[in-house]
Structure formats: structure tokens, C-alpha cells
Amino acid sequence: MIDHVSLQVSDVPVSTAFYEAVLAPLEIRPGHRDGAAVGFFGPGPGSFWISPARRPNDRELHIAFAAGSRDQVQGFHQAAVALGTEVLHAPRLFPEYDADYFAAFVRDPDGHNIEAVCRRLASPGG
């Protein structure tokens, strides 16, 4: 389980808009600003922060956000597509990870690999 994650980004307002859009289907919303940093919080424990980059050549990071349903993974993907985001993997099962691993992967504005994953069995409508 992730307690918190912090990314350094090149443009905090652009990244804030990106994360507000793609995380809304997962019920994760911005909830705190600490100087230039923005904290996002969801219905469960943990937090996610973005702040101004300190080094121009930071390496790609991969962050996986837990989704409560496959519909939420679809919503994450649809929000990313609506923003014109690069899609690394459209929503699908990844049986190489686990039989019920349903996920989508996109790039954020700084090139980080961002994932929404649901590890629950598919149910009617979700």
C-alpha cells in the first residue's frame, strides 16, 4: 500500500489540471496547497503530492493508483484521452501480473508512467 507519493514536475498548474482530470474518476481530489506544492487526497488513506522540479532531468517515475472498479479504470483512461495524453496501455486485463489485474497506463505532462489498477473481479456493470 502506498502512504504517499511526491513527484517533481516542470509546471505545477499544468500538472495540477492533468491530475485533477484523470484522478477524479478514482475519487482523488486536490485538498491542500503547501506553498507551490499541491496535495491530492482520496476516500482512503494516503496522499499524492506534486511540487516544482528541482532538477531538469529527473527520471521517469511509475505510480499506480488503486481503483475501486474497472469502470473507474475506464474513467481514468477516458479523462486522459480527453486531455490528449499519451496512452501507454488502454484499459485491459494484464494476466502476466495477476488474473484479475485490470489497468490502464498513461504519460503525465512530465513523461511519468501513471497507472490506474483494479484488482477485483469484474462484476456486472463494473
N, C-alpha and C positions, 0 to 999 in steps of 0.2 A: 504494500500500500504506500502511496506517496503522501507524505505530510505536506510538503510544499516544493515548488519548483520556481526558479527565478531565471529569466532569460534577459540578456542584454541585447537591446535592439537599436537599430540605427535611427528610427523615427518613432518616438513613443506615441504620438497621436495616430499615425497610420496603423501601427500595430494594435493600439487600443481598439480602433474601429474594426480591424480584422478579427480580433479575439472576441469582441462583443458579438459580432455576427455569427461566427462559427460555434461559439460556446453556448449561445442562447438556447439551442435545442437540447443541450445537456443540463439546462437549468443552472449554468455557471454565469455569474454576472459580476461586473466591476463593483467593488464595495468599499474600497479605501484608496486614498491617494496619499502618498508619503513623499513630499517634495515632487520630483519628477517621476517617481515610481507609482505604478498602479497595481493594486491587488484585486484579484478575482476570487470570488467565493461561491460555492455551490451548496446543494442541500445536505451534503455530508461533510465529514472532516477534511481538512487540508486547504491549501491555498496555492494560488499561482500568481506570480509577480512578473511584471516587465519593467525594465529601467533602461536608461540610456547606455549604449555600448561604451565601454572604456577603451576597447582595442578594436581597430577596424577589421582585423582578420580573424575574428572568433570562429571557431569550428562549428560545423553543423551539430545541432542537438536533436535528439529524438525524445518526444514527450508523448505518452499515451494517456488519454483521458478516459476514465471509465464511463460507459454509457449504460443506462438502466434498461434499454431495449434496443432492438435492431432498428426500430423506427427513429430513435434518437441518432443512431449512426447515419441513417439516411438523411436526416435533417442537417447534421454536421456537414455532410458531403454536399447537399443542395446549397447550403449557405456559402460554402467555399466556392462552388461553381458560379454562383450568382455574383461573387466578387471578382471573378476572372482568375482565381487562384490556380496554380499548377496542381493537378491531381496526380499523385504518385500511384495510388491504387483506389479504384472505385469500390464502394461497399460490396463485400463478398465474404464468404467463408474462407478462412485460412487454415485448412486441416493440417498443414505442416506445423502449425503452432499448437492447435488443440482442435478437437472435433467440433466444438461449439464456438470457436473464435471468429466472430463476425466483426470486421473492421473496415475503416476507410483511412487512407493516408493522403495528406496534402502538404504543400510547402507554405510556410508563413511568409510574410514580406521580407524576412531576412534569410530565407533559404532553409530554415529549420524544418525537420520532418515531424509533422504533427499528426497524431492518430486519435481516432475515437474508436473504442473497442467495447463490444458487448460479449460477455462470456456465458450468456444464458441461452437456453434452448429457445428456438423460435416458438412463438405462440400465435394463435390466430389473431391477426391484426398487429403483430409486433414482434 
